[in-house]
């Protein structure tokens, strides 16, 4: 396993900051401290940034309805939205 670059380390740290922010909002809203916060405690912009950072840090790529990650690929499930 290769060591992460400085950029990847910074991106990962930003993901942790966003997670911590969501956790604090969850707790401030009266959430159970033994449970984790979910995406409802992030703004749309924070969610977008978080998932983009995750794709960059962990090497996930989405092309033509398929996900590519760590030498593997699979098709995305068809959306049930109409």
Secondary structure, DSSP 8 states (H G I E B T S, - for coil): -----HHHHHHHHHHHHHHHHHHHHHHHTT--TTS---GGGS-HHHHHHHHHHHHHHHT-EEETTEEEETTEEEE-------
